[in-house]
């Protein structure tokens, strides 16, 4: 079974400066962008390392949006869009 870790686009708003350095160092976190009191990043797999990086900082808003898998983003060689696999058997 080929199970991909879920990727999430995360945005967090803080009361004051965010812990950007701790977030960037957290396991599974990439593409960290800071804009004032807002941080955007991608979290792959578990949120635990990301959440631990936020410890001690006041978060006033937090959103996470699933990113499409790479297989879903690649165009079908036949010219159509690829459909997500339903996990069903078949040969």
C-alpha atoms as an extended CHARMM CRD file, in Angstrom:
* protein
*
        91  EXT
         1         1  UNK       CA              0.0000000000        0.0000000000        0.0000000000  PROA      1               0.0000000000
         2         2  UNK       CA              1.4410000000        3.3700000000       -1.0370000000  PROA      2               0.0000000000
         3         3  UNK       CA              0.2500000000        5.8060000000        1.6140000000  PROA      3               0.0000000000
         4         4  UNK       CA              1.3940000000        9.4260000000        1.3150000000  PROA      4               0.0000000000
         5         5  UNK       CA              1.7770000000       11.6610000000        4.3420000000  PROA      5               0.0000000000
         6         6  UNK       CA             -0.8220000000       14.4400000000        4.2420000000  PROA      6               0.0000000000
         7         7  UNK       CA              0.4480000000       17.8870000000        3.2990000000  PROA      7               0.0000000000
         8         8  UNK       CA             -1.3500000000       20.9030000000        4.7210000000  PROA      8               0.0000000000
         9         9  UNK       CA             -0.9790000000       24.6090000000        3.9270000000  PROA      9               0.0000000000
        10        10  UNK       CA             -1.0880000000       26.2660000000        7.3610000000  PROA      10              0.0000000000
        11        11  UNK       CA             -1.6410000000       29.8980000000        8.2950000000  PROA      11              0.0000000000
        12        12  UNK       CA             -1.3450000000       31.1530000000       11.8720000000  PROA      12              0.0000000000
        13        13  UNK       CA             -1.9150000000       34.6440000000       13.2730000000  PROA      13              0.0000000000
        14        14  UNK       CA             -0.2260000000       35.6840000000       16.5120000000  PROA      14              0.0000000000
        15        15  UNK       CA             -0.5320000000       38.4110000000       19.1300000000  PROA      15              0.0000000000
        16        16  UNK       CA              2.8760000000       39.9200000000       18.4500000000  PROA      16              0.0000000000
        17        17  UNK       CA              5.8680000000       38.5080000000       16.5730000000  PROA      17              0.0000000000
        18        18  UNK       CA              5.6110000000       34.8170000000       15.6610000000  PROA      18              0.0000000000
        19        19  UNK       CA              8.2570000000       32.2030000000       16.5490000000  PROA      19              0.0000000000
        20        20  UNK       CA              9.4100000000       31.9610000000       12.9310000000  PROA      20              0.0000000000
        21        21  UNK       CA             12.7810000000       30.3810000000       13.7320000000  PROA      21              0.0000000000
        22        22  UNK       CA             11.2350000000       27.6260000000       15.8700000000  PROA      22              0.0000000000
        23        23  UNK       CA              8.5800000000       26.9380000000       13.2260000000  PROA      23              0.0000000000
        24        24  UNK       CA             11.1590000000       26.7060000000       10.4430000000  PROA      24              0.0000000000
        25        25  UNK       CA             13.1970000000       24.2110000000       12.5120000000  PROA      25              0.0000000000
        26        26  UNK       CA             10.2110000000       21.9690000000       13.2980000000  PROA      26              0.0000000000
        27        27  UNK       CA             10.2400000000       18.5190000000       11.7040000000  PROA      27              0.0000000000
        28        28  UNK       CA              7.9480000000       18.2850000000        8.6660000000  PROA      28              0.0000000000
        29        29  UNK       CA              7.6220000000       22.0630000000        8.2280000000  PROA      29              0.0000000000
        30        30  UNK       CA              8.7000000000       23.7990000000        5.0000000000  PROA      30              0.0000000000
        31        31  UNK       CA              8.0530000000       26.9190000000        2.9090000000  PROA      31              0.0000000000
        32        32  UNK       CA              7.8340000000       29.2140000000        5.9420000000  PROA      32              0.0000000000
        33        33  UNK       CA              6.7350000000       32.7790000000        5.1260000000  PROA      33              0.0000000000
        34        34  UNK       CA              6.3780000000       35.5410000000        7.7240000000  PROA      34              0.0000000000
        35        35  UNK       CA              4.2900000000       38.6750000000        7.1900000000  PROA      35              0.0000000000
        36        36  UNK       CA              4.0490000000       40.7290000000       10.3700000000  PROA      36              0.0000000000
        37        37  UNK       CA              2.1210000000       38.6750000000       12.9220000000  PROA      37              0.0000000000
        38        38  UNK       CA              1.1700000000       36.0170000000       10.3510000000  PROA      38              0.0000000000
        39        39  UNK       CA              3.0420000000       32.8410000000        9.4120000000  PROA      39              0.0000000000
        40        40  UNK       CA              2.3040000000       30.6050000000        6.4340000000  PROA      40              0.0000000000
        41        41  UNK       CA              3.9650000000       27.2400000000        5.9100000000  PROA      41              0.0000000000
        42        42  UNK       CA              3.4760000000       23.6820000000        4.7220000000  PROA      42              0.0000000000
        43        43  UNK       CA              3.2310000000       20.8580000000        7.2620000000  PROA      43              0.0000000000
        44        44  UNK       CA              3.8560000000       17.3190000000        6.0630000000  PROA      44              0.0000000000
        45        45  UNK       CA              2.5730000000       14.5310000000        8.2860000000  PROA      45              0.0000000000
        46        46  UNK       CA              2.0910000000       15.0940000000       12.0000000000  PROA      46              0.0000000000
        47        47  UNK       CA              1.2220000000       18.5350000000       13.3450000000  PROA      47              0.0000000000
        48        48  UNK       CA              2.9070000000       17.7840000000       16.6830000000  PROA      48              0.0000000000
        49        49  UNK       CA              6.3480000000       19.3290000000       15.8960000000  PROA      49              0.0000000000
        50        50  UNK       CA              4.6240000000       22.4250000000       14.4600000000  PROA      50              0.0000000000
        51        51  UNK       CA              2.4000000000       22.7850000000       17.5270000000  PROA      51              0.0000000000
        52        52  UNK       CA              5.3700000000       22.3730000000       19.8740000000  PROA      52              0.0000000000
        53        53  UNK       CA              7.0830000000       25.2620000000       18.0560000000  PROA      53              0.0000000000
        54        54  UNK       CA              4.0930000000       27.4750000000       18.9540000000  PROA      54              0.0000000000
        55        55  UNK       CA              4.3320000000       26.7730000000       22.6940000000  PROA      55              0.0000000000
        56        56  UNK       CA              4.4160000000       29.9940000000       24.7050000000  PROA      56              0.0000000000
        57        57  UNK       CA              3.0700000000       32.1690000000       21.8660000000  PROA      57              0.0000000000
        58        58  UNK       CA             -0.5250000000       33.3650000000       21.6770000000  PROA      58              0.0000000000
        59        59  UNK       CA             -2.2330000000       32.1710000000       18.4920000000  PROA      59              0.0000000000
        60        60  UNK       CA             -5.4280000000       34.0640000000       17.6130000000  PROA      60              0.0000000000
        61        61  UNK       CA             -6.2540000000       32.2790000000       14.3380000000  PROA      61              0.0000000000
        62        62  UNK       CA             -5.1480000000       29.0110000000       12.7750000000  PROA      62              0.0000000000
        63        63  UNK       CA             -6.1920000000       27.4410000000        9.4790000000  PROA      63              0.0000000000
        64        64  UNK       CA             -5.0190000000       24.3080000000        7.6930000000  PROA      64              0.0000000000
        65        65  UNK       CA             -5.9450000000       23.4570000000        4.1100000000  PROA      65              0.0000000000
        66        66  UNK       CA             -5.0690000000       20.1210000000        2.5010000000  PROA      66              0.0000000000
        67        67  UNK       CA             -2.7530000000       20.3320000000       -0.4890000000  PROA      67              0.0000000000
        68        68  UNK       CA             -3.3990000000       18.0940000000       -3.4770000000  PROA      68              0.0000000000
        69        69  UNK       CA             -1.0080000000       15.1780000000       -3.7780000000  PROA      69              0.0000000000
        70        70  UNK       CA              1.6240000000       15.3190000000       -6.4950000000  PROA      70              0.0000000000
        71        71  UNK       CA             -0.2110000000       12.5880000000       -8.3990000000  PROA      71              0.0000000000
        72        72  UNK       CA             -3.3350000000       14.7260000000       -8.4980000000  PROA      72              0.0000000000
        73        73  UNK       CA             -1.3870000000       17.7800000000       -9.6750000000  PROA      73              0.0000000000
        74        74  UNK       CA              0.3190000000       16.0650000000      -12.6270000000  PROA      74              0.0000000000
        75        75  UNK       CA             -1.5550000000       16.1850000000      -15.9150000000  PROA      75              0.0000000000
        76        76  UNK       CA             -2.6530000000       12.9310000000      -17.5120000000  PROA      76              0.0000000000
        77        77  UNK       CA             -0.4360000000       12.0880000000      -20.5220000000  PROA      77              0.0000000000
        78        78  UNK       CA             -3.6500000000       11.5320000000      -22.5320000000  PROA      78              0.0000000000
        79        79  UNK       CA             -4.5420000000       15.1910000000      -22.0360000000  PROA      79              0.0000000000
        80        80  UNK       CA             -7.2060000000       14.9100000000      -19.3260000000  PROA      80              0.0000000000
        81        81  UNK       CA             -6.9850000000       15.4940000000      -15.6120000000  PROA      81              0.0000000000
        82        82  UNK       CA             -6.0010000000       12.5870000000      -13.4200000000  PROA      82              0.0000000000
        83        83  UNK       CA             -8.5450000000       11.4080000000      -10.9260000000  PROA      83              0.0000000000
        84        84  UNK       CA             -7.5940000000       10.6710000000       -7.3490000000  PROA      84              0.0000000000
        85        85  UNK       CA             -7.3010000000        6.9560000000       -6.6660000000  PROA      85              0.0000000000
        86        86  UNK       CA            -10.1790000000        5.5370000000       -4.7150000000  PROA      86              0.0000000000
        87        87  UNK       CA             -8.0450000000        2.8830000000       -3.0300000000  PROA      87              0.0000000000
        88        88  UNK       CA            -10.1050000000        0.0950000000       -4.5490000000  PROA      88              0.0000000000
        89        89  UNK       CA             -8.5230000000       -3.0930000000       -5.8350000000  PROA      89              0.0000000000
        90        90  UNK       CA             -8.0900000000       -3.8890000000       -9.4570000000  PROA      90              0.0000000000
        91        91  UNK       CA             -5.5860000000       -5.1210000000      -11.7740000000  PROA      91              0.0000000000
